[in-house]
Amino acid sequence: MTNRRSFLKQSAAASTGVFYIAKTSWAQKSPGDTMNVAVIGFGGRGGSHISGYNKLNKEGVRVAALCDVDSKTLDKGLASYDKEKIKVTGYNDLRKLLENKDIDAVSIATPNHWHALATIWAVQAGKDVYVEKPVSHCVWEGRQMVKAARKYSKIVQTGTQSRSSRKGIGEAVKYVQDGNLGKVLLARGLCYKRRPSIGKTEGPQPVPEGIDYDLWCGPGPKGPLMRAKLKYDWHWTWAYGNGDLGNQGIHQMDIARWFLGEMELSPSVWSVGGRLGYEDDGETANTQIIYHGYEKAPLIFEVRGLPDAKDGKNMDKLMQTSKGVKFQPLAGKDGKEGVTGAGVGVIIECEGGTVVVPNYSGAVVFDKEGKEMTKFEGSEDHFKNFINACRSRRVDDLHADILEGHLSSALCHTANISYRLGKQEKPAAILEQIKGDSFGTESFQRMQEHLGKNEVDLTKDMLTLGPVLKMDGKTERFIDQDDANAMLKDKYREPFVVPDEV
């Protein structure tokens, strides 16, 4: 029987969106017992979550529940388990899922605007969490996720799987940080990934059948669907996504920050870019440069969604050749002898050489003449690392703790804030404003060249140059920038509100 005290406690929890559980069911289990995992949102990346946990079945991991606001996706997922005569419970609303005390952990692959609230609700309900990148949709809610994980002593892993490349990228990071190449001069992240137009619609579009649109919108605004597709193309709208900087680019942003060893947001940031080469329903930049002014060395990030040239089939790459040629844009794959490049990757320039990270699991080190010195390769299972940490109850066992995910995600958010506060300028005016920095100038000049090859006239379709924003890394607030500070936190829609007190 429910007494009055427990009833009042439950009522208070319902009104504040807080889940109170004194002790989780998992905390009472031994490491050898079955761990029940629920996957939330699996119409896209979530499918990889399901596969990842299925592979760990013999190690005591069981996908016990699936949750998706799309009934068609949910039914299809459940049917695949039914064929194997495996019982999996389906949920449309994650709040109902979190009431299930038999679920030990949740794995979140929803759109970005749901990541923070789903994570906070889950840890409040006694669950450990694996949450996809970017962990947050804005800076403030990322910090709230860290607070919640610590308060409730929960394991929260970030979906930046390159962090599980300990023998590959991790060893390269150590190699650089041990001083083998001297001082780091620049960390450069690259997201050269083709993103075609999503098309231009005329007026509101119908919501696809089977989708609970209210739940899909959740913490975000609920307005008419103003793009052709509800799914995936949300990445290119500010209300739900963060552009390719926060989609693909977060991986490389995280690796670049890993090399620098920075554990605070950058003291200054500015961005320049635009959505160029086509007109569509997207809002985010498809071409962008981000400059994070860390004191040890700057972190520059480049986004390119257009091909190497108009109607081209390849994407640019920055290449390091065996002849010692400095980084230069070349098209195509790494097919030439003595050539290593990165299109979606990271380049670390140091006094005594360069490190190229061309993928998620390895790195190549070159001396100043362009000769390969050494390479590092190897990666572990990121999902298995999460499960192992859940069992050990040690945050230090995680390869990508929520704090790491928050900081790297927030670097994407602060850059986008500068961009969104910017003004359109002609190339000459932009060069005049950034001429004091050689790295920034060189990056911008290559951006101009790339856009020229795509027949973009920057005197007509002008780029947007954002202001230089100064940041207090301790408080994660901008200094004397009220308009920028107002963009650190989203406005939430009742009852899907990220709580001020977690």
ABEGO torsion letter per residue (X at the ends): XBBAAAAAAAAAAAAAGBBBBABBAAAABBAABBBBBBBBEAABAAAAAAAAAAAAAAAGBBBABBBBABAAAAAAAAAAAAAAGBBBBBBABAAAAAABAABABBBBABBAAAAAAAAAAAAAAGBBBBBBOBABABAAAAAAAAAAAAAAGBBBBBABAAAABAABAAAAAAAAAAGAAEBBABBBBBBBBBBBBAEBBBEBBBBBBGBBAAAAAEABBBBBBABABABGAAAABAAABAEAAABAAAAAAAAAAAAAGBABBBABBBBBEEBBGBBBABABBABBBBBBBBAABBBBBBBBABBABBGBABBBBBBBBAAGBBBBBBBEBBABBGBBBBABBBBBBBAAEBBBBABAABBBBBBAAGBBABBBBEBBBAAAAAAAAAAAGBAAABABBAAAAAAAAAAAAAAAAAAAABBBBBAAAAAAAAAABAAAAAAAAAAAAAAAAAGBBAAABBBBBBBBBBBBAAAGBBBGBAAAAAAABBBBBOABBBBABX
